[in-house]
């Protein structure tokens, strides 16, 4: 009976809202600790940070006790456990490098907001497709890098500076793909040295990488988000569209059945 009441308490909206407020406050504290503060102020903020971490530990213990072994059947509970366990290590460690990782507690915000959870679930479902697209993009960049070294790397001046070897060419093409000042800083000078065909070369490269693969990534994420929305079964986003279609199909079926009954009666 006690476990049942405790489970109801830790799953209540009031308790979860309290934890959400603490996570937001803790996020702000970690940001304040990056400023140049007096030792006394820093110590107070450190104390508040440790107190909030203690509350998180108590919250985790209550949930594990009330839910039991089923606690680890939910992925987000495992995520919370990992974050809090790692936060304890960063809090007791004397190494500044390890203590810097306590900012990972901010990741608990992903658990608080449903839309953020939906984005994470969509991303996890898209990983295989993202890796495949990334591999294909890497191949395209590598092919263009080899070509660019052969076309521009043997010359002097701007060509040798940006395409003198394969590593330079790959980095330069990555910069071009991001559209970061590629025209003014490099391509226009290459056009002056090599000719107008350079503009068509890089124009085709941008079409083949930036726009094509960007649309691929967008398509993968959109498809994943749609599948998550549909599985949620709520009345928001793609689920709402599916529900409306189901209702229209149901009304159409009822209309057809009604007309069929009338036709049978007339006969």
C-alpha positions as CSV (number, residue, x, y, z in Angstrom):
1,X,0.0,0.0,0.0
2,X,2.8,2.4,0.9
3,X,4.6,1.7,-2.4
4,X,1.4,2.3,-4.3
5,X,0.9,5.7,-2.7
6,X,4.5,6.6,-3.2
7,X,4.3,5.6,-6.8
8,X,1.2,7.8,-7.2
9,X,3.1,10.7,-5.5
10,X,6.3,10.5,-7.7
11,X,4.1,10.3,-10.8
12,X,1.9,13.2,-9.9
13,X,2.0,16.4,-11.8
14,X,2.8,18.4,-8.8
15,X,6.0,16.4,-8.0
16,X,7.1,16.4,-11.6
17,X,6.5,20.1,-12.0
18,X,8.6,20.7,-8.8
19,X,11.5,18.6,-10.3
20,X,11.1,20.5,-13.6
21,X,11.5,23.8,-11.8
22,X,14.6,22.5,-10.0
23,X,16.1,21.4,-13.3
24,X,15.6,24.9,-14.8
25,X,17.0,26.6,-11.6
26,X,20.0,24.2,-11.7
27,X,20.5,25.1,-15.4
28,X,20.7,28.8,-14.5
29,X,23.0,28.1,-11.6
30,X,25.5,26.3,-13.8
31,X,25.5,29.3,-16.1
32,X,26.1,31.7,-13.3
33,X,29.1,29.7,-12.1
34,X,30.9,30.5,-15.3
35,X,31.0,34.2,-14.4
36,X,33.8,35.9,-12.4
37,X,32.2,35.9,-9.0
38,X,33.5,36.5,-5.5
39,X,34.5,33.3,-3.6
40,X,31.6,33.7,-1.2
41,X,29.1,33.9,-4.0
42,X,30.6,31.0,-5.8
43,X,30.5,28.9,-2.7
44,X,26.8,29.7,-2.2
45,X,26.0,28.7,-5.8
46,X,28.1,25.5,-5.4
47,X,26.1,24.7,-2.2
48,X,22.8,25.3,-4.0
49,X,24.0,23.1,-6.9
50,X,24.8,20.3,-4.5
51,X,21.5,20.6,-2.7
52,X,19.6,20.3,-5.9
53,X,21.7,17.3,-6.9
54,X,20.8,15.8,-3.5
55,X,17.1,16.3,-4.3
56,X,17.6,14.6,-7.7
57,X,19.2,11.6,-5.9
58,X,16.3,11.4,-3.5
59,X,13.8,11.6,-6.4
60,X,15.6,8.8,-8.2
61,X,15.7,6.6,-5.1
62,X,12.0,7.2,-4.5
63,X,11.1,6.2,-8.1
64,X,13.3,3.1,-8.0
65,X,11.8,2.0,-4.7
66,X,8.2,2.7,-5.7
67,X,8.3,1.3,-9.2
68,X,10.8,-1.5,-8.6
69,X,12.6,-3.3,-11.3
70,X,10.1,-2.0,-13.9
71,X,11.8,1.4,-13.5
72,X,14.6,0.3,-15.9
73,X,12.1,-0.9,-18.5
74,X,11.5,2.7,-19.6
75,X,14.3,4.3,-21.6
76,X,13.8,7.7,-20.2
77,X,14.2,6.3,-16.6
78,X,17.5,4.8,-17.6
79,X,18.5,8.1,-19.2
80,X,17.7,9.9,-15.9
81,X,19.6,7.3,-13.9
82,X,22.7,7.7,-16.1
83,X,22.6,11.5,-15.9
84,X,22.2,11.6,-12.1
85,X,24.9,8.9,-11.6
86,X,27.3,10.8,-13.8
87,X,26.4,14.0,-12.0
88,X,27.4,12.4,-8.6
89,X,30.8,11.4,-10.0
90,X,31.4,15.0,-11.3
91,X,30.3,16.5,-7.9
92,X,32.7,14.4,-5.8
93,X,35.6,14.5,-8.2
94,X,38.5,16.8,-7.5
95,X,39.5,17.0,-11.2
96,X,38.4,20.2,-12.8
97,X,38.1,18.5,-16.2
98,X,35.6,15.9,-14.8
99,X,33.7,18.6,-12.8
100,X,33.1,20.5,-16.0
101,X,30.9,17.7,-17.2
102,X,28.3,18.4,-14.5
103,X,26.7,20.6,-17.0
104,X,25.3,17.4,-18.4
105,X,22.5,17.7,-15.8
106,X,21.0,20.2,-18.1
107,X,20.2,17.3,-20.4
108,X,17.4,16.4,-18.0
109,X,15.4,19.2,-19.6
110,X,14.9,16.7,-22.5
111,X,12.8,14.6,-20.1
112,X,10.7,17.6,-18.9
113,X,9.4,18.9,-22.2
114,X,7.4,16.4,-24.3
115,X,8.3,18.1,-27.6
116,X,12.0,17.7,-26.8
117,X,11.5,14.0,-26.1
118,X,9.7,13.7,-29.4
119,X,12.7,15.2,-31.2
120,X,15.1,12.9,-29.5
121,X,13.0,9.8,-30.3
122,X,12.8,11.0,-33.9
123,X,16.5,11.5,-34.1
124,X,17.2,8.0,-32.7
125,X,15.0,6.5,-35.2
126,X,16.7,8.4,-38.0
127,X,20.3,7.4,-37.0
128,X,20.6,4.6,-39.6
129,X,19.3,6.8,-42.4
130,X,21.5,9.7,-41.2
131,X,24.6,7.5,-41.2
132,X,23.8,6.2,-44.7
133,X,23.4,9.8,-46.0
134,X,26.5,10.9,-44.2
135,X,28.5,8.1,-45.8
136,X,27.2,9.0,-49.2
137,X,28.0,12.7,-48.6
138,X,31.5,11.7,-47.5
139,X,32.1,9.8,-50.7
140,X,30.9,12.7,-52.8
141,X,33.2,15.2,-50.9
142,X,36.1,12.8,-51.3
143,X,35.6,12.4,-55.1
144,X,35.4,16.2,-55.5
145,X,38.4,16.6,-53.2
146,X,40.6,14.4,-55.4
147,X,39.4,16.1,-58.5
148,X,40.1,19.5,-57.0
149,X,43.6,18.6,-56.0
150,X,44.2,17.5,-59.6
151,X,42.6,20.6,-61.1
152,X,43.9,23.3,-58.7
153,X,46.5,21.9,-56.4
154,X,49.4,21.9,-59.0
155,X,49.2,25.6,-59.6
156,X,50.4,28.4,-57.5
157,X,48.6,31.0,-55.5
158,X,45.0,30.5,-54.3
159,X,44.8,27.0,-55.8
160,X,47.8,25.7,-53.9
161,X,46.6,27.4,-50.7
162,X,43.2,25.7,-50.6
163,X,43.7,22.6,-52.6
164,X,47.5,21.8,-52.2
165,X,46.8,18.4,-50.7
166,X,43.9,16.1,-50.0
167,X,43.3,17.2,-46.4
168,X,43.3,20.9,-47.4
169,X,40.9,20.1,-50.3
170,X,38.5,18.2,-48.0
171,X,38.4,21.0,-45.4
172,X,37.9,23.6,-48.2
173,X,35.1,21.7,-49.8
174,X,33.4,21.3,-46.4
175,X,33.6,25.1,-46.0
176,X,32.1,25.5,-49.5
177,X,29.3,23.1,-48.6
178,X,28.4,25.3,-45.6
179,X,28.3,28.3,-47.9
180,X,30.6,30.2,-45.6
181,X,32.1,33.1,-47.6
182,X,33.2,30.7,-50.3
183,X,32.7,33.0,-53.3
184,X,34.5,36.1,-52.1
185,X,37.2,34.3,-50.3
186,X,38.2,31.7,-52.8
187,X,36.1,31.0,-55.9
188,X,36.2,34.5,-57.4
189,X,40.0,34.4,-57.2
190,X,40.1,30.9,-58.8
191,X,37.9,32.2,-61.6
192,X,40.4,35.0,-62.2
193,X,43.3,32.5,-62.4
194,X,41.6,29.5,-64.1
195,X,38.6,30.8,-66.0
196,X,34.8,30.9,-65.8
197,X,34.4,27.1,-65.8
198,X,35.4,27.2,-62.1
199,X,32.1,28.8,-61.3
200,X,30.2,26.0,-62.9
201,X,32.4,23.4,-61.2
202,X,31.6,24.8,-57.7
203,X,28.0,25.5,-58.6
204,X,27.5,21.9,-59.5
205,X,29.3,20.8,-56.3
206,X,27.0,22.9,-54.1
207,X,23.9,21.6,-55.9
208,X,25.2,18.0,-55.4
209,X,26.0,18.4,-51.7
210,X,24.4,21.4,-49.9
211,X,20.9,21.4,-51.4
212,X,20.5,17.7,-52.3
213,X,21.8,16.2,-49.1
214,X,20.1,18.9,-47.0
215,X,16.8,17.9,-48.5
216,X,17.6,14.3,-47.7
217,X,18.2,15.0,-44.1
218,X,15.0,17.1,-43.9
219,X,13.1,14.2,-45.5
220,X,14.5,11.7,-43.0
221,X,13.7,13.8,-40.0
222,X,10.2,14.7,-41.3
223,X,9.4,11.0,-41.9
224,X,10.7,10.1,-38.4
225,X,8.7,12.9,-36.7
226,X,5.6,11.8,-38.6
227,X,5.9,8.2,-37.4
228,X,6.4,9.3,-33.8
229,X,3.4,11.6,-34.0
230,X,1.2,8.9,-35.4
231,X,2.3,6.4,-32.8
232,X,1.5,8.9,-30.0
233,X,-2.1,8.9,-31.1
234,X,-2.8,12.4,-29.8
235,X,-4.7,15.1,-31.8
236,X,-1.6,17.2,-32.7
237,X,0.4,17.3,-35.9
238,X,0.4,14.3,-38.1
239,X,-1.8,12.4,-35.7
240,X,-4.5,14.9,-36.2
241,X,-4.3,14.5,-40.0
242,X,-4.5,10.7,-39.6
243,X,-7.5,11.0,-37.2
244,X,-9.3,13.3,-39.6
245,X,-8.7,10.9,-42.5
246,X,-10.0,8.0,-40.4
247,X,-13.1,9.9,-39.5
248,X,-13.8,10.8,-43.1
249,X,-13.2,7.2,-44.2
250,X,-15.6,6.0,-41.5
251,X,-18.3,8.5,-42.6
252,X,-17.8,7.5,-46.2
253,X,-18.2,3.8,-45.3
254,X,-21.4,4.6,-43.3
255,X,-22.8,6.6,-46.3
256,X,-22.0,3.7,-48.7
257,X,-23.7,1.2,-46.4
258,X,-26.7,3.5,-46.1
259,X,-27.0,3.8,-49.8
260,X,-26.6,0.1,-50.2
261,X,-29.5,-0.6,-47.7
262,X,-31.7,1.9,-49.6
263,X,-31.0,0.1,-52.9
264,X,-31.8,-3.2,-51.4
265,X,-35.1,-2.0,-50.0
266,X,-36.1,-0.5,-53.4
267,X,-35.5,-3.8,-55.1
